[in-house]
Amino acid sequence: MSSDADYAAFLDKANQDAAPVEQQDSSKGYGTKSVNTSVPKALESIEEYYVSDADEPFEPVAMEFEGGSVTADDLKKLLGEDKIEEVKEHGFETQYKNVLNAVKKAGNGEVKVFRVDLDSTRAEYYVVSVDKDGGKLVGLKALSVES
């Protein structure tokens, strides 16, 4: 029979990780690429969630953009997506007031909301404004899962 020390060594070896676990990227693999320039600090501190079947957090948007106002066609070019429309009536003013205020401060004060259809049950909502001085489109986006 083995000694207690041998048994303890056996248990220690059995409980060790066989190989180091690789750090997995926690960023979402679903959705559009929405950052290609520096993100304003005011947008990084927003902790709001878009209410849908998934309740996803709003994430910063910062893309190089020349222009005074953004349209659905402009966003189509920036994102490389076809199914984009401006949202006029959606209740953002009341439900997502902090999101709208943060985007308004980060940009030129004019905020627009766009819906980007990803597939039959998923869409992203972009709440954006233009930062003319910085030459970029800034804002927040959230994934919506709609069954």
matplotlib code that plots the C-alpha trace (Angstrom):
import matplotlib.pyplot as plt

x = [0.0, 1.2, 2.0, -0.2, 2.3, 2.1, -1.7, -1.7, 0.7, -1.6, -4.6, -2.7, -1.7, -5.2, -6.6, -4.1, -5.2, -3.8, -3.3, -3.8, -7.2, -7.1, -8.8, -12.0, -13.0, -16.1, -17.1, -20.2, -19.8, -23.2, -24.1, -22.3, -18.9, -19.5, -16.1, -13.3, -12.2, -12.0, -15.1, -16.1, -15.8, -19.4, -20.6, -18.4, -20.0, -23.6, -25.1, -28.5, -30.2, -32.4, -35.6, -36.4, -36.3, -32.6, -32.2, -28.8, -26.7, -26.1, -22.6, -20.6, -20.6, -17.8, -17.1, -15.3, -17.9, -17.8, -21.1, -23.5, -26.3, -26.6, -29.2, -30.1, -28.1, -25.0, -25.3, -25.7, -22.4, -20.7, -21.9, -22.2, -25.7, -28.8, -31.8, -31.5, -34.4, -34.8, -37.1, -39.5, -41.9, -40.5, -40.6, -36.9, -37.6, -39.2, -37.7, -34.1, -33.7, -30.1, -29.0, -30.4, -28.9, -25.4, -25.5, -26.8, -23.8, -21.3, -22.5, -24.0, -27.3, -29.3, -30.0, -31.4, -32.5, -32.0, -33.0, -30.6, -32.2, -29.8, -32.1, -35.8, -35.5, -32.5, -32.0, -29.7, -30.9, -28.4, -28.9, -26.5, -25.3, -22.6, -19.5, -18.5, -15.4, -14.1, -15.3, -17.2, -20.5, -21.0, -23.7, -24.9, -26.3, -28.1, -29.1, -32.8, -34.1, -37.7, -39.6]
y = [0.0, 3.5, 6.2, 9.2, 11.5, 9.4, 9.5, 13.3, 13.7, 11.6, 13.7, 17.0, 15.8, 14.7, 18.1, 20.1, 21.5, 19.3, 22.3, 26.0, 27.2, 29.8, 33.1, 33.3, 36.5, 37.7, 40.1, 39.1, 37.4, 38.5, 41.9, 44.7, 46.2, 49.6, 51.0, 52.1, 55.2, 56.4, 56.2, 59.2, 58.5, 59.6, 56.7, 54.0, 54.7, 54.0, 50.9, 50.6, 47.5, 47.3, 45.5, 42.6, 38.8, 39.0, 42.3, 43.1, 46.1, 49.2, 49.3, 52.3, 53.3, 55.4, 55.4, 57.8, 60.0, 63.2, 65.1, 67.1, 64.6, 60.9, 59.1, 55.4, 55.4, 56.8, 54.0, 51.4, 52.5, 52.5, 49.1, 47.3, 46.2, 46.6, 46.4, 49.7, 52.1, 55.2, 54.7, 57.6, 56.3, 53.7, 55.2, 55.8, 59.3, 57.9, 54.5, 55.3, 58.9, 58.3, 56.8, 59.7, 62.3, 60.6, 60.4, 64.0, 65.3, 63.2, 64.5, 67.6, 67.4, 65.9, 62.2, 59.7, 56.0, 53.4, 49.7, 47.3, 44.0, 41.1, 38.2, 37.3, 37.5, 39.8, 43.5, 46.1, 49.6, 52.4, 55.6, 58.0, 61.6, 63.3, 64.7, 67.2, 68.3, 64.8, 63.7, 60.7, 59.2, 58.4, 56.7, 53.5, 50.3, 47.3, 43.9, 43.1, 39.6, 39.6, 36.3]
z = [0.0, -0.8, 1.8, 2.5, 0.8, -2.4, -2.3, -1.8, -4.7, -6.9, -5.9, -6.6, -10.0, -10.9, -9.9, -12.0, -15.4, -18.1, -20.4, -19.8, -20.9, -23.7, -22.9, -24.9, -26.5, -24.7, -27.5, -29.4, -32.7, -33.8, -35.3, -37.1, -36.7, -35.2, -34.0, -36.2, -34.3, -30.7, -28.6, -26.5, -22.7, -22.1, -24.2, -22.5, -19.1, -20.2, -18.6, -20.2, -21.7, -24.7, -23.6, -26.0, -25.7, -24.9, -23.0, -24.5, -23.3, -25.4, -26.8, -28.1, -31.8, -33.2, -37.0, -39.2, -41.0, -42.9, -43.0, -40.9, -40.6, -41.1, -43.2, -43.6, -46.9, -45.0, -42.4, -45.1, -46.6, -43.2, -42.1, -45.4, -44.6, -46.8, -44.5, -42.6, -41.9, -39.7, -36.8, -36.2, -33.5, -31.1, -27.6, -27.3, -25.9, -22.7, -22.2, -23.1, -22.0, -20.6, -23.9, -25.9, -23.6, -23.8, -27.6, -27.8, -25.7, -27.6, -31.0, -32.4, -30.5, -33.3, -32.5, -34.9, -34.4, -37.0, -37.2, -38.9, -39.7, -39.3, -39.8, -39.2, -35.4, -34.8, -35.4, -34.0, -33.0, -33.6, -31.6, -33.3, -33.8, -35.8, -34.1, -36.8, -35.0, -34.7, -38.1, -36.8, -36.2, -32.5, -30.5, -29.0, -30.4, -29.0, -30.3, -30.2, -30.4, -31.5, -31.6]

ax = plt.figure().add_subplot(projection="3d")
ax.plot(x, y, z, "-o")
ax.set_aspect("equal")
plt.show()
